[in-house]
Amino acid sequence: MNWQGWAEIALTLGLAVGIGWPLGVYMSRVWNGERTWLDPVLAPVERLFYAAGGIDPRKGQSWIGYAGALLAFNAVGFFLVYGVLRLQGVLPLNPQGFAGLSPHLAFNTAVSFVTNTNWQSYGGETTMSTLSQMLVLTVQNFVSAATGAAIAAALARGFIANKGGDVGNFWSDVIRTTLWVLLPLCVVVALVLVALGVPQTLAAGVTAHTLEGGEQKISLFATASQLAVKQLGINGGGIFNVNSAHPFENPTPLTNLITAVSINVLGWAAFFAFGRSVLAKKDVRALVIAAAVLLSAGAGAIYLTETQAPPAQVAAHVDASVNMEGKEVRFGVPSTAAWAAMTTGASNGSVNGMHSSLMPLGGGVTMFLMQLGEILPGGIGSGVAIMVVMALLAVFVAGLMVGRTPEYLGKKIEAREIQFSMLAVLVIPLFMLGFAALAAILPEALKGLMHAGPHGLSEILYAYVSTTANNGSAFGGLTANAPWWNTTLGLAMMFGRFAPIVAVLAIAGALAAKPKLAPTAGAMPTHGGLFVGLLIGVILILGGLQFFPALALGPIVEHFQALAFVAQR
């Protein structure tokens, strides 16, 4: 642990927030239909989509209509992905000759990519054809990210409206976010990655001749294009099984920095876009500060744990100053600590090191960051939406303390908003802890574990935490390609994604129907340090009270077991 490591972590997190601010201004212009410099090129393309779909972008939708369109769009996407994966063996662009996926794996994968989770119960280079990677998985990386952005845009309109009846047009929001935000940024980042050595080809692979005279088949794909959207879209699912620890996805320190920053940049941009759209930049800046404080604390905690000597090596009197197991030796501990925090604070899930190889407390921190609700900064739009839900709960708690009806961004927060807010936050522990409890006692589920004891429990808990939070990273050790795991993890992803979305849209509809209020002296300020502290407290209390017992049985017990092992030696 040294100042260079702390500086690397600060640089990585700071660049993401700093670049996110101007992108957020641009994103809000796209949400609001304002003119941008890409309009001459993209406006005709946008009109073609509207004409083909019979869409009138000027026609607003109620929150029920918006939610119905969103669910229908994602249902169609699910069946398309499922069908292509099942028929992969007879479809073209399959130079690898891969067979179609089993029903349970196709179900899990289709739900995973439609929900922006990108959990992978398979090795990408040994399972998915070029067509599957490009036609359905990469396409879902775009539209699932755009779906998340649409949620924040709809919620922003709920705060802006003055006794209004609609929250915007879902089809317009998805099309404009895809065309104006995701596509141009991904083109730029993909070209940069190609220039830095990331492969981009339709070839199945190349044959390498080893020094011993043998031959080794090396898989190749259109890696750069999928890598760009997997990071910028906060998706996380990689072409290769080891994700961004693979040298083809992450060949140099510069690609490592670019892709690490890309994990969070549009998540932060959505915060700033929301603030500009609701004309409450100071209030949303408080949300950014709260999220940045928690994310920085998480990255710092991981760095502290991983720069300690592994207890087993200490007990064996082996000289080891840091825990390098499962880490990329080219980049070191600071890079893994920053990446692990950023990928679990966002709903990304990509990795450049193996989380199962982190020290017990380091692995526990990655789980805890996801258990907070994927709001640091979370997915594009979905992260700021859930953070606003946390803010509603914070002002509600403050209102109870002083005996006043709480207000937030010019809207009274009443029973209906709080009821849907609780639905949005309680569905997360229900599926994380409920499925984990079942898996811990069912013999069929326990067959998939590599480890017993606390680490085995961490494998179970991490899987359901990651999928319910729509993160998608894996703890390692768990063999998830089995009917029980694929089915239950798929259900966790589905409910973890769409139940909070519907709740947030219901909140947007309720807020839109209310009058916009002018600020009053009696309302609690929601832009100062007091509110930031209150918001952080609410987030930690929700996470701590709901998940601390499970964490105590997993990573915390494992930590004390390791200390006891050292003491016995």
C-alpha positions in Angstrom: 0.0 0.0 0.0 1.5 3.3 -1.1 0.6 6.8 -2.3 0.9 5.7 -6.0 -1.8 3.1 -5.4 -4.1 5.6 -3.7 -3.4 8.0 -6.6 -4.3 5.4 -9.2 -7.6 4.7 -7.5 -8.4 8.4 -7.1 -7.5 9.0 -10.8 -9.7 6.2 -12.1 -12.8 7.2 -10.0 -12.2 10.9 -10.6 -12.0 10.6 -14.4 -15.3 8.7 -14.5 -17.1 11.5 -12.5 -15.3 14.3 -14.4 -16.1 13.0 -17.9 -19.6 12.0 -16.8 -20.5 15.7 -16.2 -20.3 17.0 -19.8 -21.8 13.7 -21.1 -24.7 14.2 -18.6 -25.4 17.7 -20.1 -25.5 16.1 -23.5 -27.6 13.2 -22.4 -30.2 15.6 -20.9 -30.4 17.4 -24.2 -31.2 14.1 -25.9 -33.8 13.2 -23.3 -35.5 16.6 -23.6 -35.5 16.6 -27.4 -33.2 19.6 -27.6 -31.0 20.2 -30.6 -27.5 18.5 -30.7 -24.7 18.5 -33.2 -25.5 15.0 -34.3 -29.1 15.9 -35.3 -28.3 16.4 -39.1 -27.0 12.8 -39.3 -29.2 11.0 -36.8 -32.6 12.7 -37.1 -33.4 11.1 -40.5 -32.5 7.7 -39.0 -34.7 8.4 -36.0 -37.6 9.2 -38.3 -37.1 5.9 -40.2 -37.5 4.0 -36.9 -40.7 5.9 -36.0 -42.2 5.3 -39.5 -41.3 1.6 -39.4 -42.8 1.2 -35.9 -45.8 3.5 -36.4 -44.6 5.6 -33.5 -45.7 9.2 -32.8 -42.8 10.5 -30.5 -44.9 13.5 -29.5 -47.6 11.3 -28.0 -47.0 10.9 -24.2 -47.8 7.8 -22.2 -49.1 7.4 -18.7 -46.9 5.5 -16.4 -48.9 2.4 -17.0 -48.6 2.7 -20.7 -44.9 3.5 -20.4 -44.4 0.4 -18.2 -46.4 -1.8 -20.5 -44.4 -0.7 -23.6 -41.1 -1.3 -21.7 -42.2 -4.8 -20.5 -43.5 -5.8 -24.0 -40.3 -4.6 -25.7 -38.1 -6.6 -23.3 -40.4 -9.7 -23.6 -39.9 -9.6 -27.4 -36.2 -9.2 -26.8 -36.1 -12.2 -24.5 -37.9 -14.5 -27.0 -35.6 -13.3 -29.8 -32.4 -14.0 -27.8 -33.8 -17.4 -26.6 -34.7 -18.5 -30.1 -31.3 -17.6 -31.6 -29.4 -19.3 -28.8 -31.4 -22.5 -29.1 -31.0 -22.6 -32.9 -27.4 -21.5 -32.9 -26.2 -24.8 -34.3 -28.1 -24.4 -37.6 -27.7 -20.6 -38.1 -25.0 -19.0 -40.1 -21.9 -17.1 -38.9 -20.9 -20.0 -36.7 -17.3 -20.8 -37.9 -16.7 -22.4 -34.5 -19.4 -25.0 -35.1 -21.0 -24.6 -31.7 -24.3 -26.4 -31.0 -27.4 -24.7 -29.7 -27.7 -24.0 -26.0 -29.7 -26.2 -23.6 -33.1 -24.9 -22.6 -32.1 -23.8 -19.1 -28.9 -22.1 -20.3 -30.7 -20.3 -23.1 -33.3 -19.1 -20.6 -30.7 -17.9 -18.2 -28.6 -16.2 -20.9 -31.6 -14.5 -22.5 -32.9 -13.1 -19.2 -29.4 -12.1 -18.3 -28.8 -9.9 -21.4 -32.3 -8.5 -21.6 -32.1 -7.4 -17.9 -28.7 -5.7 -18.4 -27.2 -8.2 -16.0 -24.9 -10.2 -18.3 -24.4 -13.1 -15.8 -22.7 -15.8 -17.7 -23.0 -19.5 -16.8 -20.8 -20.4 -19.7 -17.5 -19.6 -21.3 -18.0 -17.2 -24.1 -15.2 -18.4 -26.4 -16.3 -22.0 -26.1 -20.1 -21.6 -26.3 -21.3 -18.6 -28.3 -21.1 -18.3 -32.1 -20.1 -15.1 -33.8 -23.7 -14.6 -34.8 -25.0 -15.1 -31.3 -22.5 -12.6 -29.9 -23.2 -9.9 -32.5 -26.9 -10.4 -33.4 -28.5 -10.9 -30.0 -26.0 -10.4 -27.1 -24.4 -7.1 -28.4 -27.8 -5.7 -29.5 -29.2 -6.4 -26.0 -26.2 -4.6 -24.5 -27.4 -1.5 -26.4 -31.2 -1.7 -25.8 -31.1 -2.9 -22.2 -28.8 0.1 -21.3 -31.2 2.4 -23.2 -34.1 0.9 -21.2 -32.4 1.9 -18.0 -31.8 5.4 -19.2 -35.5 5.7 -20.1 -36.5 5.0 -16.5 -34.5 8.1 -15.3 -35.9 10.2 -18.1 -39.5 9.2 -17.1 -38.8 9.9 -13.5 -37.4 13.3 -14.3 -40.6 14.2 -16.2 -42.6 13.2 -13.1 -40.8 15.8 -11.1 -41.1 18.5 -13.8 -44.8 18.0 -14.5 -47.4 20.2 -12.9 -50.5 18.1 -12.6 -49.6 16.3 -15.8 -50.8 13.0 -17.0 -47.8 11.4 -18.9 -44.2 10.6 -18.3 -42.9 10.7 -21.9 -42.8 8.2 -24.7 -40.8 5.0 -24.0 -40.1 4.3 -27.7 -38.7 7.7 -28.3 -36.5 7.5 -25.2 -35.0 4.2 -26.1 -34.4 5.1 -29.7 -32.9 8.5 -28.9 -30.6 7.1 -26.2 -29.4 4.3 -28.4 -28.8 6.5 -31.5 -27.5 9.7 -29.9 -25.7 8.5 -26.8 -24.6 4.8 -26.9 -23.9 4.3 -30.6 -21.5 7.2 -31.2 -19.7 6.7 -27.9 -19.2 3.0 -28.6 -17.9 3.6 -32.1 -15.3 6.0 -30.8 -14.2 3.7 -27.9 -14.2 0.6 -30.1 -11.9 2.3 -32.6 -9.6 3.4 -29.9 -9.5 -0.1 -28.5 -8.7 -1.6 -31.9 -5.8 0.9 -32.3 -4.5 -0.3 -28.9 -4.5 -3.9 -29.9 -8.0 -5.3 -29.1 -9.1 -7.8 -31.8 -12.0 -7.1 -34.2 -12.6 -9.9 -36.6 -15.2 -12.4 -37.8 -12.5 -15.1 -38.0 -13.0 -18.1 -35.6 -9.5 -18.0 -34.4 -5.8 -18.4 -35.3 -3.4 -21.2 -34.7 -0.3 -20.4 -32.7 2.9 -22.6 -32.9 4.4 -23.0 -29.4 8.1 -23.1 -28.5 7.7 -26.8 -27.9 6.6 -27.4 -31.5 2.9 -27.9 -30.7 -0.1 -26.0 -31.9 -2.6 -24.0 -29.9 -6.0 -22.7 -31.2 -6.6 -19.1 -30.0 -10.2 -17.9 -30.3 -10.9 -14.5 -31.9 -14.1 -12.5 -32.1 -15.3 -9.0 -32.9 -14.0 -8.2 -29.4 -13.5 -4.4 -29.5 -17.1 -3.6 -30.5 -18.7 -5.7 -27.8 -16.1 -4.6 -25.2 -17.0 -0.9 -25.9 -20.7 -1.4 -25.3 -20.3 -3.9 -22.5 -18.5 -1.2 -20.5 -20.2 2.0 -21.6 -23.6 0.3 -21.4 -22.7 -0.9 -17.9 -23.4 -4.5 -19.1 -20.3 -6.4 -18.2 -20.6 -9.7 -20.1 -17.4 -10.5 -21.9 -16.5 -12.4 -25.0 -14.0 -14.5 -23.1 -14.5 -16.5 -19.9 -12.1 -14.5 -17.8 -13.6 -11.3 -19.0 -11.3 -8.2 -18.8 -8.5 -10.3 -17.3 -8.0 -11.7 -20.8 -5.2 -10.1 -22.7 -7.3 -9.8 -25.8 -9.9 -7.7 -23.9 -7.3 -5.8 -21.9 -3.9 -5.8 -23.5 -2.3 -2.7 -22.0 -2.4 -0.4 -19.0 -4.0 2.2 -21.2 -6.9 -0.1 -22.2 -7.3 -1.0 -18.6 -7.7 2.6 -17.6 -10.1 3.4 -20.5 -12.3 0.4 -19.9 -12.3 0.9 -16.1 -13.4 4.5 -16.5 -16.0 3.4 -19.1 -17.7 1.2 -16.4 -19.0 4.2 -14.5 -18.9 7.2 -16.9 -22.5 6.9 -18.2 -23.8 6.0 -14.8 -22.5 9.3 -13.5 -23.7 11.1 -16.7 -27.2 9.9 -15.9 -27.0 11.6 -12.5 -26.0 14.9 -14.0 -28.6 14.5 -16.8 -31.3 14.0 -14.3 -30.2 17.1 -12.3 -30.2 19.3 -15.4 -33.6 17.9 -16.6 -35.3 18.5 -13.2 -33.6 21.9 -12.8 -32.2 20.8 -9.5 -28.4 20.6 -10.1 -27.5 21.3 -6.5 -29.9 18.6 -5.1 -28.6 16.0 -7.5 -25.0 17.0 -6.8 -25.7 15.9 -3.2 -26.7 12.4 -4.6 -23.5 12.3 -6.6 -21.4 13.2 -3.5 -23.2 10.5 -1.4 -22.6 7.9 -4.1 -19.0 9.0 -4.6 -18.2 8.9 -0.9 -19.6 5.3 -0.5 -17.8 4.1 -3.7 -14.5 5.6 -2.7 -14.8 4.0 0.8 -15.5 0.7 -0.9 -12.5 1.0 -3.2 -10.3 2.0 -0.3 -11.5 -0.9 1.9 -10.7 -3.4 -0.9 -7.2 -1.8 -1.4 -6.5 -2.0 2.4 -7.5 -5.7 2.6 -5.6 -6.7 -0.5 -2.3 -5.0 0.5 -2.1 -7.3 3.5 -0.2 -10.5 3.6 -2.4 -13.6 3.1 -2.7 -15.3 6.5 -1.9 -18.8 5.2 1.5 -17.5 3.8 2.2 -15.7 7.0 1.6 -18.9 9.0 3.9 -20.8 6.6 6.6 -18.0 7.0 6.5 -17.2 3.3 7.5 -13.7 2.4 4.4 -12.1 0.8 3.6 -8.5 1.3 0.3 -8.4 -0.7 -2.3 -10.8 -1.8 -1.7 -11.3 -5.5 -3.8 -14.4 -6.0 -6.3 -13.9 -8.8 -4.9 -10.5 -9.8 -3.4 -9.3 -13.0 0.3 -9.0 -12.3 0.7 -6.3 -15.0 -1.6 -3.9 -13.3 -1.3 -4.8 -9.6 -3.5 -4.4 -6.5 -4.7 -0.8 -7.0 -6.1 -1.5 -10.4 -8.0 -4.6 -9.1 -9.3 -2.6 -6.1 -10.6 0.3 -8.2 -12.1 -2.0 -10.8 -13.8 -4.3 -8.2 -15.4 -1.4 -6.5 -16.5 0.3 -9.7 -17.9 -2.8 -11.3 -19.9 -3.7 -8.2 -20.9 -0.2 -7.4 -22.3 0.0 -10.9 -24.4 -2.8 -12.4 -21.6 -3.8 -14.6 -20.0 -7.0 -13.5 -16.9 -7.1 -15.7 -13.7 -8.1 -13.8 -10.0 -7.8 -14.3 -9.3 -10.0 -11.3 -11.1 -12.9 -9.6 -13.3 -11.8 -6.7 -13.3 -15.2 -5.1 -9.5 -14.7 -4.6 -9.9 -11.5 -2.7 -9.3 -11.6 1.0 -12.5 -12.5 2.8 -13.3 -8.9 3.8 -12.4 -7.7 0.3 -14.9 -10.1 -1.2 -17.4 -9.1 1.4 -17.1 -5.4 0.4 -17.8 -6.3 -3.3 -21.0 -8.1 -2.1 -22.0 -5.2 0.1 -21.6 -2.6 -2.7 -24.1 -4.6 -4.7 -26.4 -5.1 -1.8 -26.8 -1.3 -1.4 -28.9 -1.4 -4.5 -26.5 -0.8 -7.4 -26.6 3.0 -6.9 -22.9 3.9 -6.9 -23.6 5.0 -9.6 -25.5 1.9 -10.8 -26.7 1.4 -14.3 -27.4 4.1 -16.8 -30.5 5.7 -15.5 -31.5 2.9 -13.2 -28.8 3.8 -10.7 -29.9 7.4 -10.3 -33.6 6.3 -10.2 -33.0 4.0 -7.2 -30.8 6.7 -5.6 -33.8 9.1 -5.9 -35.9 6.4 -4.2 -33.4 6.4 -1.4 -33.6 10.2 -1.3 -37.4 9.9 -1.0 -37.0 7.6 2.0 -34.5 9.9 3.5 -36.8 13.0 3.4 -39.6 10.8 4.6 -37.6 9.8 7.7 -36.6 13.5 8.2 -40.3 14.5 7.9 -41.3 12.0 10.6 -38.6 13.5 12.9 -40.0 17.1 12.6 -43.7 16.3 12.0 -43.9 17.7 8.5 -45.0 16.3 5.2 -41.8 15.7 3.3 -41.0 17.3 0.0 -38.4 16.6 -2.6 -37.6 18.6 -5.7 -40.8 20.5 -5.4 -43.2 17.6 -4.9 -44.9 16.4 -1.7 -43.9 12.9 -0.8 -46.9 11.0 0.5 -48.0 7.5 1.2 -48.2 6.3 -2.4 -44.6 7.3 -3.2 -43.3 5.7 0.0 -45.2 2.5 -0.7 -43.7 2.1 -4.1 -40.3 3.2 -2.8 -40.4 0.3 -0.3 -41.4 -2.1 -3.0 -38.4 -1.0 -5.1 -35.9 -1.6 -2.2 -37.5 -4.6 -0.5 -37.6 -6.8 -3.6 -33.8 -6.8 -3.6 -33.2 -8.6 -0.3 -36.2 -10.9 -0.9 -34.6 -12.6 -3.9 -31.0 -12.2 -2.8 -31.6 -13.8 0.6 -34.6 -16.0 -0.2 -33.0 -17.9 -3.0 -29.6 -18.1 -1.1 -31.4 -19.6 1.9 -33.0 -22.3 -0.3 -29.8 -23.1 -2.2 -27.9 -23.5 1.1 -30.1 -26.4 2.1 -31.0 -28.1 -1.2 -28.6 -31.0 -2.2 -29.2 -30.2 -5.9 -28.0 -26.7 -5.5 -25.0 -27.7 -3.2 -23.6 -29.9 -6.0 -22.5 -26.7 -7.8 -20.2 -25.5 -5.0 -16.4 -25.8 -5.1 -15.9 -24.9 -1.4 -17.6 -25.8 1.8 -18.0 -23.7 4.9 -18.2 -19.9 4.9 -16.5 -19.5 1.5 -19.1 -21.9 0.0 -21.9 -19.8 1.6 -20.2 -16.7 0.0 -20.3 -18.4 -3.4 -24.1 -19.0 -3.0 -24.8 -15.5 -1.6 -22.6 -13.7 -4.2 -24.4 -15.5 -7.1 -27.9 -14.3 -6.0 -26.7 -10.9 -4.9 -25.0 -10.3 -8.3 -28.0 -11.5 -10.3 -30.7 -9.8 -8.3 -28.8 -6.6 -8.4 -28.4 -7.0 -12.2 -24.6 -6.9 -11.8 -23.5 -10.2 -13.3 -20.0 -10.6 -11.8 -19.2 -14.0 -10.5 -17.4 -15.0 -7.3 -15.8 -18.0 -8.9 -16.0 -21.6 -7.8 -19.7 -22.0 -8.5 -20.7 -24.3 -11.4 -23.9 -22.5 -12.3 -24.6 -24.2 -15.6 -27.2 -26.6 -14.1 -31.1 -26.5 -14.2 -31.5 -25.3 -10.6 -28.9 -22.5 -10.8 -29.8 -21.3 -14.3 -33.5 -21.2 -13.5 -33.4 -19.6 -10.1 -30.7 -17.1 -11.1 -32.7 -16.2 -14.2 -35.8 -15.5 -12.0 -33.7 -13.4 -9.6 -32.5 -11.3 -12.6 -36.0 -10.9 -13.9 -37.6 -9.8 -10.7 -34.6 -7.8 -9.6 -34.8 -5.8 -12.8 -38.4 -5.3 -13.6 -40.1 -5.0 -10.2 -38.0 -1.9 -9.2 -38.6 -0.5 -12.7 -42.4 -0.7 -12.4 -42.2 0.7 -8.9 -40.1 3.7 -10.1 -42.5 4.4 -13.0 -45.4 4.3 -10.6 -43.7 6.9 -8.5 -43.1 9.0 -11.6 -46.8 8.8 -12.5 -47.8 9.7 -9.0 -45.5 12.7 -8.9 -46.5 13.9 -12.4 -50.1 14.2 -11.2 -49.2 16.5 -8.3 -48.7 20.2 -8.5 -45.2 21.6 -8.6 -44.6 23.5 -5.4 -42.3 26.5 -4.8 -39.6 26.0 -2.2 -40.7 27.0 1.4 -38.7 27.8 4.5 -40.2 24.8 6.2 -38.9 22.3 3.7 -35.7 20.4 4.5 -32.8 21.5 2.3 -31.8 18.5 0.1 -28.5 19.9 -1.2 -26.3 20.4 1.9 -24.0 18.3 4.0 -26.7 17.4 6.5 -28.8 15.8 3.7 -25.8 14.0 2.3 -25.1 12.5 5.7 -28.8 11.5 6.2 -28.9 9.9 2.8 -25.7 7.9 3.4 -27.1 6.8 6.8 -30.4 5.6 5.2 -28.5 3.6 2.5 -26.2 2.0 5.0 -28.9 1.2 7.5 -31.0 -0.5 4.8 -27.9 -2.5 3.6 -26.6 -3.2 7.0 -29.8 -4.4 8.7 -30.9 -6.5 5.8 -27.6 -8.2 4.9 -25.2 -8.0 7.8 -26.4 -11.4 9.3 -25.7 -13.1 6.0 -22.3 -11.4 5.6 -21.5 -12.4 9.2 -22.0 -16.1 8.3 -19.9 -15.8 5.1 -16.9 -13.5 4.6 -16.8 -12.2 8.2 -16.6 -15.7 9.7 -14.1 -16.6 7.0 -11.9 -13.7 8.0 -11.8 -14.7 11.6 -11.1 -18.3 10.6 -8.1 -17.1 8.7 -6.9 -15.1 11.7 -7.4 -18.2 14.0 -5.4 -20.3 11.6 -2.5 -17.9 11.8 -2.7 -17.8 15.6 -2.6 -21.6 15.8 0.6 -21.7 13.8 
